[in-house]
Every structure is written in structure tokens, then in C-alpha cells.
Amino acid sequence: MSEFTNKKDERVKQLLQFAQKMMTSEDKARLVQANENLIRQIFPSEVIALFDCLVLEHPKQNYSQLKKATNKMLHLFHKPLLAYPAIQPPKNSFLYWLAQSNQAMENRLKTMKIAIKSLNKTPTDQEVRKQLLEQLKQLQQFDKHYQIKENVLFPSLEKHWPDFHCVQLMWSYHDDIRQQMKDLKQVLSASELNLQQMNKLVGDLFFNLLAIRFREEHILFPQILETIPEKTIQSLLEDSREIGFPFVVPAYDSTDSDVVFSNDLHVNLGTGQVSAKQIQLIFNHLPVDITFVDEHDTVRFFSTPKKRIFPRTKAIIGRKVHHCHPPESVHVVEEIVSEFKAGKQDQASFWINFKDEKILIQYFALRDELGEYKGVIEVTQEIGAIRELKGEKRLLDWSAE
């Protein structure tokens, strides 16, 4: 076994040297030719190990150069990865349903191509443009596929793989796709259609969607099936229930997963005593999303209000907070936490437009009676209705209408 591991490590070192040269060499054709045997024998596990190394040595907030290079390398790896005798996900398993939603996504792209072709022939056809906008709106539901990966699958990979950092690169591609969908919607909604811009966005969007599908099904899934216990993989299906798969409906386990309280002991909070059940009810009825990260940067709790703004799953419990954010923005979160720990700041506030809503996101440092840092809570709230308040509405003006 050790001999095999050493050979694999040596190949990964060679692949890393090849990848680094590919990012700087002006004679890439000659470089590819010199490494033809290395490329021809590539395995999914080696791609994951290679990309893990590349991510660790690259600045998180700027992946543009890295993504261009990895796109070229994955193009070279395409044939050997396609020929790799991968284990197929069992029917009705977690990975099976991810693959099914991928197929449904590709079917929608084929339908969209018809409208795109028609619009290129007749750019002034408002009916076709409206049709394409509606198809794009439906396609945007595919974001749930990426949310499941980011909030359910990736946390599990962090626990089982030493070389899990490669998923940060995949998350960055997810964000590219999200932005491309938004940009395409804006172009299609404009009073005058910019056909050249539309075609560029469509090309980039389709390429990224299909490229990520290939990387999932020919790199990520085979390695998961070879390295992670089947029972663990299957448990992720239930964890994905809250988000829900796009375009497909799995047969979830009907087991009741509600919290069970073994007793009704009360907790003295200083200003009153409440039971564990009452604490849960209080958190889950506040009109905000709350996530608690302890002083060791580990996620310990999140509330489950009736309407969540951003997805959360139980898979994030025990996860390091810097793994819960996209690579391009994680450095900001790390900076905020660092400022909190140093006692330089106690809160940070941001507000964004998200799905036609105005969202306020606030971070609050938690400190004990001695002023020692004990963690941070993230509080997220939809404030559109609050911003529109005018005048007064007093308690006596209340009615149950």
C-alpha cells in the first residue's frame, strides 16, 4: 500500500509541476506533448489532489487565472476521465438524484437553444424573448443543486477527505454561473436587445453548466463512491430535504427527524427560566435567521424560522466558518472575525438586494462578563417592509384583520 501511495504522490507532484508551467508557459502545445503519458493516465483522485494543491497555493479572492488554467487542463483530461471505469451511483441514492437533476438541467438547455436560435434569426421577436426569459427563470431553480453541494455535500467531504480544498474552486464556478444567469436576465429584459452580449453570456453559461456536470459525474462522484461509506453518502439525501432538488423529487426517508427532548429541565438565563423546547420555539419564531459560530470558528447552531433567507442544513454543524463561504468573499469573513477577536470591532453590517428583497446581514461579537471573545452570531433579516414604514401605528391601532 505504501508503495502505491508513494507512486501516486509522485504523479501528483508531476501533475502539479505540469499545471504550474501551463499557467505561465507560452509554448503550451510543446508542454502538453512532453506530458502526454502523464495526461493519458489521469485518475479522478489525482485531479482532486492536484486541484487541492493549486487552491492552497492560490489567493482565494482571485481565482480567475486559476479557473482559466484548470479549464484548459480539464479539457486535456477529458478523454481519460471519460474512459475511467467509475462506480455508478445506486438508484435512488443521494448522488443518483444529483445526477438526475443534472440531466433535467441539460434537457432545459436543449429547449432554450431553440428559442436562442429563433431570436438570433429575428432579434425583434418580443414573444420569443419573453419565452426565453421564462425558460431562464425556470433554469435558475437549478441553483438548488449547487446549494445542496455547498451546504450538504461539501461539509461531508471536509470531514472525510484530506484534500477537500478543491471544492472551493467548484464553489467559485457556482458563483460564476449565478452571476451569468443574472446578467443574461438583465440583457433579455432590456428595452433593446444586445444580441452579441446575449450570445456571449449564453455561451459562457452553457459551457460552465455542462463543464460542472462533467466534473461532478466523472471526478467528484467516482471519488466519493470509492472513499466514503455508502451509509454516510445516503444520509446526505435526508440532509438535502430542506433545500430540495431542482426538477426532480426523490423518495425521502419518512423517518421523523424532529428534535426529541428527553426531559423538561429549565435553564436559568438570569432574567427567567425556560425549557429547551421553549428556547427552540423562541429562536425559530424570531423573524430573522441566526447562526452561531463559537470562539474556535466552528458552527454550533442555526435557527430554523418558517422562511429562511439563505439555506442552512445540519451538515454545517461542526464545520469551520471559513469553509461556509464562497472563496472570493471568505477573506472578508475572516477579517471580521479577526477584528472581533482582537476587540477592535463588535459588529459589522451589510445590506444587499436578493431575489427582489432587501436583506440586512449583521455580525455581532459575543463576549462574556470579562470581555473575552466567545464567538459570533450572524443575523440575517428581510427589511423591505421595515424600510417602507411611515408615520406611526400604535398598539391601540392593532386589529386582527
C-alpha positions as CSV (number, residue, x, y, z in Angstrom):
1,M,0.0,0.0,0.0
2,S,2.8,2.5,0.9
3,E,4.5,1.8,-2.5
4,F,1.2,2.6,-4.3
5,T,0.8,5.8,-2.2
6,N,4.3,6.9,-3.0
7,K,3.8,6.4,-6.7
8,K,0.5,8.3,-6.5
9,D,2.2,11.2,-4.6
10,E,5.0,11.3,-7.2
11,R,2.4,11.5,-10.1
12,V,0.6,14.3,-8.3
13,K,3.9,16.2,-7.9
14,Q,4.5,15.8,-11.6
15,L,0.9,16.9,-12.4
16,L,1.4,20.0,-10.1
17,Q,4.6,20.9,-12.0
18,F,2.8,20.5,-15.3
19,A,-0.1,22.6,-14.1
20,Q,2.2,25.4,-12.8
21,K,4.0,25.5,-16.1
22,M,0.7,25.6,-18.0
23,M,-0.2,28.8,-16.2
24,T,3.0,30.5,-17.3
25,S,4.4,28.8,-20.4
26,E,4.0,30.4,-23.8
27,D,4.5,27.1,-25.6
28,K,1.7,25.1,-24.2
29,A,1.5,22.7,-27.1
30,R,5.0,21.5,-26.6
31,L,4.4,21.2,-22.8
32,V,1.3,19.1,-23.5
33,Q,3.2,16.8,-25.9
34,A,6.0,16.3,-23.3
35,N,3.5,15.2,-20.7
36,E,1.3,13.1,-22.9
37,N,1.7,9.9,-20.9
38,L,1.0,11.7,-17.6
39,I,-2.2,13.2,-19.1
40,R,-3.4,9.9,-20.7
41,Q,-3.3,8.0,-17.4
42,I,-5.1,10.5,-15.1
43,F,-7.4,9.3,-12.4
44,P,-10.2,11.2,-10.6
45,S,-8.3,11.0,-7.3
46,E,-5.3,12.6,-8.9
47,V,-7.3,15.5,-10.3
48,I,-8.8,16.2,-6.9
49,A,-5.3,16.0,-5.2
50,L,-3.9,18.3,-7.9
51,F,-6.6,20.9,-7.6
52,D,-6.3,20.8,-3.8
53,C,-2.7,21.8,-4.1
54,L,-3.5,24.5,-6.6
55,V,-6.2,26.0,-4.4
56,L,-4.0,26.0,-1.3
57,E,-1.3,28.0,-3.1
58,H,-3.6,30.5,-4.8
59,P,-5.1,33.7,-3.4
60,K,-8.8,32.9,-2.5
61,Q,-10.2,36.3,-3.6
62,N,-8.9,36.0,-7.2
63,Y,-9.5,32.6,-8.9
64,S,-9.8,34.0,-12.4
65,Q,-6.3,32.9,-13.6
66,L,-6.6,29.5,-11.8
67,K,-10.0,28.8,-13.4
68,K,-8.7,29.6,-16.9
69,A,-5.8,27.2,-16.3
70,T,-7.9,24.4,-14.8
71,N,-10.4,24.7,-17.7
72,K,-7.5,24.0,-20.1
73,M,-6.2,21.1,-18.0
74,L,-9.6,19.5,-17.6
75,H,-10.0,19.8,-21.4
76,L,-6.8,17.7,-21.7
77,F,-8.0,15.3,-19.1
78,H,-11.5,14.8,-20.7
79,K,-10.9,11.6,-22.6
80,P,-9.1,9.6,-19.9
81,L,-11.7,10.7,-17.3
82,L,-14.5,9.7,-19.7
83,A,-12.9,6.3,-20.1
84,Y,-12.3,5.8,-16.3
85,P,-14.3,2.7,-15.1
86,A,-16.2,4.7,-12.4
87,I,-18.6,3.1,-9.9
88,Q,-22.2,4.3,-10.8
89,P,-24.4,5.8,-8.0
90,P,-27.0,3.3,-6.8
91,K,-30.6,4.1,-7.9
92,N,-32.4,6.5,-5.5
93,S,-29.2,7.4,-3.7
94,F,-28.1,10.9,-3.0
95,L,-25.6,11.0,-5.9
96,Y,-28.2,9.4,-8.2
97,W,-30.6,12.3,-7.6
98,L,-27.8,14.9,-8.1
99,A,-27.1,13.2,-11.5
100,Q,-30.9,13.2,-12.3
101,S,-31.1,16.9,-11.6
102,N,-28.1,17.4,-13.9
103,Q,-29.9,15.6,-16.7
104,A,-33.0,17.6,-16.2
105,M,-30.9,20.8,-16.4
106,E,-29.3,19.7,-19.6
107,N,-32.8,19.0,-21.1
108,R,-33.8,22.5,-20.3
109,L,-30.7,23.9,-22.0
110,K,-31.7,22.0,-25.2
111,T,-35.1,23.6,-25.1
112,M,-33.5,27.0,-24.6
113,K,-31.3,26.5,-27.6
114,I,-34.4,26.5,-29.8
115,A,-35.5,29.9,-28.6
116,I,-32.0,31.3,-28.8
117,K,-31.6,30.2,-32.4
118,S,-35.0,31.8,-33.2
119,L,-34.1,35.0,-31.5
120,N,-30.8,35.2,-33.5
121,K,-32.8,35.0,-36.7
122,T,-35.4,37.5,-35.5
123,P,-34.0,39.7,-32.7
124,T,-37.1,41.9,-32.6
125,D,-39.5,39.0,-31.8
126,Q,-40.7,40.0,-28.4
127,E,-42.7,36.8,-27.9
128,V,-39.6,34.6,-28.3
129,R,-37.7,36.9,-26.0
130,K,-40.4,36.6,-23.4
131,Q,-40.3,32.8,-23.8
132,L,-36.6,32.7,-23.3
133,L,-36.9,34.8,-20.2
134,E,-39.4,32.4,-18.7
135,Q,-37.1,29.4,-19.6
136,L,-34.2,31.2,-17.9
137,K,-36.3,31.8,-14.8
138,Q,-37.0,28.1,-14.7
139,L,-33.3,27.3,-15.2
140,Q,-32.4,29.5,-12.2
141,Q,-34.1,26.9,-10.0
142,F,-31.0,24.8,-10.7
143,D,-29.2,26.9,-8.1
144,K,-30.7,24.5,-5.5
145,H,-28.4,21.8,-7.0
146,Y,-25.4,24.0,-6.1
147,Q,-26.9,24.9,-2.7
148,I,-27.1,21.2,-1.9
149,K,-23.5,20.7,-2.8
150,E,-22.3,23.7,-0.8
151,N,-24.4,23.1,2.3
152,V,-24.7,19.3,2.4
153,L,-22.0,17.6,0.3
154,F,-19.0,19.9,0.8
155,P,-19.2,19.7,4.6
156,S,-19.1,15.9,4.4
157,L,-16.1,16.0,2.1
158,E,-14.3,18.2,4.5
159,K,-14.7,15.5,7.2
160,H,-13.6,12.6,5.0
161,W,-11.0,14.0,2.6
162,P,-7.7,15.5,3.5
163,D,-7.6,17.1,0.0
164,F,-11.1,18.7,0.2
165,H,-9.9,22.3,-0.8
166,C,-10.7,21.5,-4.4
167,V,-14.4,22.1,-3.7
168,Q,-13.7,25.8,-3.1
169,L,-12.8,26.1,-6.8
170,M,-16.0,24.4,-7.7
171,W,-18.0,26.8,-5.5
172,S,-16.3,29.7,-7.3
173,Y,-17.7,28.2,-10.6
174,H,-21.2,28.0,-9.0
175,D,-21.0,31.7,-8.3
176,D,-19.9,32.5,-11.8
177,I,-23.0,30.6,-13.1
178,R,-25.3,32.5,-10.7
179,Q,-23.9,35.8,-11.9
180,Q,-24.1,34.8,-15.6
181,M,-27.8,33.9,-15.1
182,K,-28.4,37.4,-13.5
183,D,-26.6,39.1,-16.3
184,L,-28.4,37.2,-19.0
185,K,-31.8,38.1,-17.4
186,Q,-30.8,41.7,-17.4
187,V,-29.8,41.7,-21.1
188,L,-33.0,39.9,-22.1
189,S,-35.1,42.3,-20.0
190,A,-33.6,45.5,-21.6
191,S,-35.7,47.6,-23.8
192,E,-33.3,47.0,-26.7
193,L,-31.7,43.5,-27.1
194,N,-27.9,43.4,-27.4
195,L,-27.6,40.2,-29.4
196,Q,-23.8,40.0,-29.3
197,Q,-23.8,40.3,-25.5
198,M,-26.7,37.8,-25.2
199,N,-24.8,35.2,-27.3
200,K,-21.6,35.7,-25.3
201,L,-23.5,35.2,-22.0
202,V,-25.3,32.2,-23.3
203,G,-22.1,30.6,-24.5
204,D,-20.3,31.1,-21.2
205,L,-23.4,30.0,-19.1
206,F,-23.9,26.8,-21.1
207,F,-20.2,25.9,-21.1
208,N,-20.0,26.3,-17.3
209,L,-23.2,24.4,-16.6
210,L,-22.1,21.4,-18.7
211,A,-18.5,21.6,-17.6
212,I,-19.5,21.4,-13.9
213,R,-21.8,18.5,-14.7
214,F,-18.9,16.6,-16.3
215,R,-16.6,17.3,-13.3
216,E,-19.2,16.1,-10.9
217,E,-20.1,12.9,-12.6
218,H,-16.5,12.0,-13.8
219,I,-14.3,13.3,-11.0
220,L,-16.3,14.1,-7.8
221,F,-18.9,11.3,-7.7
222,P,-16.5,8.5,-8.6
223,Q,-14.1,9.5,-5.9
224,I,-16.9,9.9,-3.3
225,L,-18.1,6.3,-4.1
226,E,-14.6,4.9,-3.8
227,T,-13.7,6.7,-0.5
228,I,-16.9,7.4,1.6
229,P,-19.1,4.8,3.2
230,E,-22.4,4.2,1.4
231,K,-24.4,4.8,4.6
232,T,-22.7,8.2,5.0
233,I,-23.5,9.2,1.4
234,Q,-27.1,8.1,1.8
235,S,-27.6,10.2,4.9
236,L,-26.9,13.3,2.8
237,L,-30.2,12.7,0.9
238,E,-32.2,13.4,4.1
239,D,-30.0,16.4,4.9
240,S,-30.9,17.8,1.4
241,R,-34.6,17.7,2.0
242,E,-34.9,21.2,3.3
243,I,-33.3,22.7,0.2
244,G,-35.0,20.3,-2.2
245,F,-33.6,19.0,-5.5
246,P,-34.3,21.1,-8.7
247,F,-36.6,19.5,-11.3
248,V,-36.7,16.1,-9.6
249,V,-38.4,14.7,-6.4
250,P,-36.5,12.0,-4.5
251,A,-38.3,9.5,-2.3
252,Y,-37.0,10.7,1.1
253,D,-36.9,8.6,4.2
254,S,-40.2,9.2,6.1
255,T,-38.5,8.9,9.5
256,D,-39.4,11.9,11.7
257,S,-36.3,13.9,12.3
258,D,-37.7,16.4,14.7
259,V,-35.8,17.2,17.9
260,V,-36.7,14.9,20.8
261,F,-36.3,16.3,24.3
262,S,-35.6,13.7,27.0
263,N,-36.9,15.9,29.8
264,D,-38.3,19.3,30.6
265,L,-35.4,20.7,32.6
266,H,-35.3,24.5,32.6
267,V,-32.4,26.7,32.0
268,N,-31.8,29.8,34.3
269,L,-31.0,32.6,31.9
270,G,-30.6,35.2,34.7
271,T,-33.8,37.0,33.6
272,G,-36.0,34.0,33.7
273,Q,-36.2,30.2,33.3
274,V,-37.2,28.5,30.1
275,S,-37.1,24.9,28.9
276,A,-35.0,23.6,26.0
277,K,-38.2,23.3,23.9
278,Q,-39.2,26.9,24.7
279,I,-35.7,28.1,23.7
280,Q,-36.1,26.3,20.3
281,L,-39.5,27.9,19.8
282,I,-38.2,31.4,20.6
283,F,-35.3,31.1,18.1
284,N,-37.5,29.7,15.4
285,H,-40.2,32.3,15.7
286,L,-37.9,35.3,15.5
287,P,-38.3,37.0,12.0
288,V,-34.5,36.6,11.4
289,D,-32.0,33.8,10.5
290,I,-29.5,33.3,13.3
291,T,-26.3,31.3,13.0
292,F,-23.8,30.9,15.9
293,V,-20.1,30.3,15.5
294,D,-18.1,29.6,18.6
295,E,-14.7,31.1,19.7
296,H,-12.9,28.3,17.8
297,D,-14.6,29.4,14.5
298,T,-16.8,26.3,14.5
299,V,-20.5,26.5,13.5
300,R,-22.5,25.3,16.5
301,F,-26.2,26.3,15.9
302,F,-28.6,27.8,13.4
303,S,-32.2,28.8,13.8
304,T,-34.9,27.4,11.5
305,P,-37.6,30.1,11.0
306,K,-40.6,29.5,8.8
307,K,-38.9,31.4,6.0
308,R,-35.2,31.1,5.7
309,I,-33.3,33.7,3.5
310,F,-30.1,31.7,2.9
311,P,-30.1,27.8,3.1
312,R,-28.7,26.0,6.1
313,T,-28.5,22.3,6.7
314,K,-27.4,20.2,9.7
315,A,-24.3,19.3,7.7
316,I,-22.7,22.7,8.6
317,I,-22.7,21.9,12.4
318,G,-19.1,21.3,13.4
319,R,-17.9,22.9,10.2
320,K,-15.3,25.7,10.2
321,V,-16.9,29.0,9.3
322,H,-14.3,29.8,6.6
323,H,-15.5,26.7,4.7
324,C,-19.1,28.0,4.7
325,H,-18.5,31.0,2.3
326,P,-17.5,31.3,-1.4
327,P,-13.7,31.6,-1.9
328,E,-13.9,35.1,-3.3
329,S,-15.6,36.5,-0.2
330,V,-14.3,34.3,2.6
331,H,-11.4,36.6,3.3
332,V,-13.9,39.3,4.4
333,V,-15.5,37.0,6.9
334,E,-12.1,36.0,8.2
335,E,-11.2,39.7,8.6
336,I,-14.4,40.4,10.5
337,V,-13.8,37.5,12.9
338,S,-10.2,38.6,13.4
339,E,-11.3,42.1,14.3
340,F,-13.8,40.7,16.7
341,K,-11.2,38.5,18.4
342,A,-8.8,41.4,18.7
343,G,-11.5,43.5,20.4
344,K,-11.3,46.2,17.6
345,Q,-14.9,45.8,16.5
346,D,-18.1,44.4,18.0
347,Q,-20.4,44.4,14.9
348,A,-20.5,44.6,11.1
349,S,-23.5,45.3,8.9
350,F,-24.2,44.8,5.2
351,W,-27.3,45.1,3.1
352,I,-27.9,43.6,-0.4
353,N,-30.6,43.1,-3.0
354,F,-31.5,39.4,-3.1
355,K,-34.4,37.8,-5.1
356,D,-36.3,41.2,-5.2
357,E,-35.8,41.7,-1.4
358,K,-33.7,44.0,0.6
359,I,-31.6,41.9,3.0
360,L,-29.7,43.1,6.1
361,I,-26.8,40.9,7.2
362,Q,-25.2,41.6,10.6
363,Y,-22.4,40.0,12.6
364,F,-22.2,40.5,16.3
365,A,-19.3,39.6,18.5
366,L,-20.2,37.6,21.6
367,R,-18.3,38.4,24.8
368,D,-18.6,37.1,28.4
369,E,-18.7,39.2,31.5
370,L,-14.9,39.6,31.4
371,G,-15.0,40.8,27.8
372,E,-13.5,37.6,26.5
373,Y,-14.4,36.7,22.9
374,K,-16.8,33.7,22.8
375,G,-17.9,33.6,19.2
376,V,-20.1,35.5,16.7
377,I,-23.7,35.4,15.6
378,E,-24.8,36.1,12.1
379,V,-28.3,37.7,12.0
380,T,-30.0,38.0,8.6
381,Q,-33.3,39.8,8.1
382,E,-35.5,40.9,5.2
383,I,-36.1,44.6,5.8
384,G,-38.0,45.7,2.7
385,A,-41.3,46.2,4.7
386,I,-39.5,47.9,7.6
387,R,-37.9,50.5,5.2
388,E,-41.4,51.4,3.9
389,L,-42.8,52.2,7.3
390,K,-44.2,55.8,7.6
391,G,-45.8,57.7,10.4
392,E,-47.0,55.6,13.3
393,K,-49.1,52.6,14.2
394,R,-49.7,52.4,17.9
395,L,-50.7,49.4,20.0
396,L,-54.3,50.6,20.2
397,D,-54.4,50.7,16.4
398,W,-53.9,46.9,16.2
399,S,-56.6,44.8,14.7
400,A,-56.7,41.0,13.9
401,E,-57.7,41.6,10.3
